[in-house]
């Protein structure tokens, strides 16, 4: 919605390379605390709360495309050269894919993790499950079950539950429905943006298989698997995720622990 801004927390030196971190559905910029702390000494880190989440939870979720527009506007307004590296996991990864395809002028390089671009079997059933979960998504037992499914470290469970409770039910329902039908925009095939597509080795098969499609569609795409982890692996292996960001932003060699996806 024009005139409404998303919440952005900034850490690090203003003159350093800018990196924008975009979180998953049902959480907030809180999930990037370890990466932001580790990178703040060498980069300018912009941690976003997406619409319907965290401190942007009064801003209604419209769509992935609209959210990408809002993020691009923040980059233009906050970064002197109007361009930044963008990193997203899950929902944030979908927004990064949209940005890299449709607003490459605002993106120096992109990392997207946990993004599926292939058709789901039985999407109607999955939409129904999402609609049924929305009313109880903030219920304690559901949050604890989700935390276990995502392998949230024990010391982060309270933070995860607080972030989840700040998510609007409207955002949760609409995001899950939109993710089921997400496909890479046609503009991806002509994007000059360097793209790194990543997935945890223990991710859903469709997400792992999507890596090849993403890397093949973006002319400067690469794809890797993170070994021994699942969807929310920035929490499972925060050091590896941080090292990956650092290498991608600085043009260094990616961590050897990452496995090229064939």
Long-range contacts (C-beta under 8 A, 24 or more apart in sequence): 1-59, 1-60, 1-62, 4-59, 5-70, 5-73, 5-74, 6-48, 6-49, 6-50, 6-51, 6-56, 6-59, 6-67, 6-70, 6-71, 6-74, 7-48, 7-49, 7-54, 7-55, 7-56, 8-46, 8-47, 8-48, 8-49, 8-74, 8-78, 9-36, 9-46, 9-47, 9-49, 10-44, 10-45, 10-46, 10-47, 10-78, 11-36, 11-37, 11-40, 11-44, 11-45, 11-47, 12-39, 12-40, 12-41, 12-42, 12-43, 12-44, 12-45, 13-43, 13-44, 14-44, 15-44, 16-42, 16-43, 16-44, 17-43, 17-44, 17-85, 17-108, 17-249, 17-250, 18-43, 18-44, 18-45, 18-46, 18-75, 18-78, 18-79, 18-83, 18-84, 18-85, 19-43, 19-44, 19-45, 19-46, 19-84, 19-85, 19-86, 19-87, 19-245, 19-249, 20-46, 20-48, 20-71, 20-74, 20-75, 20-84, 20-85, 20-86, 20-87, 21-45, 21-46, 21-47, 21-48, 21-87, 21-88, 21-92, 22-48, 22-50, 22-71, 22-86, 22-87, 22-88, 22-89, 22-91, 22-92, 22-93, 22-95, 22-96, 23-48, 23-49, 23-50, 23-53, 23-54, 23-88, 23-89, 23-90, 23-91, 23-92, 24-89, 24-90, 24-91, 24-92, 24-114, 24-231, 24-232, 25-53, 25-90, 25-91, 25-167, 25-171, 25-172, 25-175, 25-176, 25-179, 26-53, 26-137, 26-146, 26-163, 26-164, 26-167, 26-172, 27-53, 27-54, 27-160, 27-163, 27-164, 27-167, 28-53, 28-54, 28-55, 28-163, 28-166, 28-167, 29-54, 30-54, 30-159, 30-160, 30-162, 30-163, 31-89, 31-160, 31-163, 31-232, 31-234, 31-235, 32-234, 33-159, 34-234, 34-235, 34-238, 34-242, 35-234, 35-238, 35-241, 35-242, 35-245, 38-238, 38-239, 38-242, 39-242, 39-245, 39-246, 42-246, 43-249, 44-79, 46-74, 46-75, 46-78, 46-79, 46-84, 48-74, 50-91, 50-92, 50-95, 50-171, 51-171, 52-167, 52-168, 52-170, 52-171, 52-172, 52-174, 52-175, 53-163, 53-166, 53-167, 53-168, 53-171, 54-163, 54-166, 54-167, 55-166, 57-166, 57-167, 57-168, 57-171, 60-168, 60-170, 60-171, 61-168, 61-170, 61-171, 61-174, 61-175, 63-174, 63-178, 64-94, 64-95, 64-98, 64-178, 64-182, 65-98, 65-102, 67-95, 67-98, 68-95, 68-98, 68-99, 68-102, 68-103, 69-103, 71-95, 71-99, 72-99, 72-103, 72-106, 75-106, 76-106, 82-106, 83-107, 83-108, 84-108, 85-109, 85-110, 85-111, 85-245, 85-248, 85-249, 86-110, 86-111, 87-111, 87-112, 87-245, 88-112, 88-113, 89-113, 89-114, 89-231, 89-232, 89-234, 90-114, 90-115, 90-231, 90-232, 91-175, 91-179, 94-178, 94-179, 94-182, 97-182, 97-184, 97-185, 97-188, 97-214, 98-185, 100-188, 100-191, 100-193, 100-195, 100-218, 101-184, 101-185, 101-186, 101-187, 101-188, 101-191, 101-193, 101-218, 102-185, 102-187, 104-191, 104-192, 104-193, 107-193, 108-193, 108-194, 109-193, 109-194, 109-195, 109-196, 109-248, 109-249, 110-193, 110-194, 110-195, 110-196, 111-195, 111-196, 111-198, 111-244, 111-245, 111-248, 112-195, 112-196, 112-197, 112-198, 112-214, 113-197, 113-198, 113-199, 113-200, 113-226, 113-233, 113-234, 114-198, 114-199, 114-200, 114-203, 114-207, 114-231, 114-232, 115-182, 115-197, 115-199, 115-207, 115-210, 115-214, 116-179, 116-182, 116-204, 116-206, 116-207, 116-210, 117-182, 117-183, 117-184, 117-210, 117-213, 117-214, 118-206, 118-209, 118-210, 118-213, 120-180, 120-206, 123-180, 123-181, 126-176, 126-180, 127-176, 127-177, 127-180, 130-172, 130-173, 130-176, 130-177, 130-180, 131-173, 133-172, 134-169, 134-172, 134-173, 135-169, 137-164, 137-167, 137-169, 137-172, 138-164, 138-165, 138-167, 138-169, 150-230, 150-231, 150-232, 150-235, 151-229, 151-230, 151-232, 151-235, 151-236, 152-232, 152-235, 153-235, 153-236, 156-235, 184-213, 184-214, 184-217, 188-217, 188-218, 189-217, 189-218, 189-219, 190-219, 191-218, 191-219, 191-220, 192-219, 192-220, 193-218, 193-220, 194-220, 194-222, 195-220, 195-221, 195-222, 196-221, 196-222, 196-223, 196-224, 196-244, 196-248, 196-254, 197-221, 197-222, 197-223, 197-224, 197-261, 198-223, 198-224, 198-225, 198-226, 198-244, 198-258, 199-225, 199-226, 199-261, 200-225, 200-226, 200-229, 200-230, 200-231, 200-233, 200-236, 201-225, 201-226, 201-227, 201-228, 201-229, 201-259, 202-228, 202-229, 202-230, 203-230, 203-231, 204-231, 207-231, 208-261, 211-261, 212-261, 212-262, 215-261, 223-260, 223-261, 224-254, 224-258, 224-259, 224-260, 224-261, 225-258, 225-259, 225-260, 225-261, 226-257, 226-258, 226-259, 227-257, 227-258, 227-259
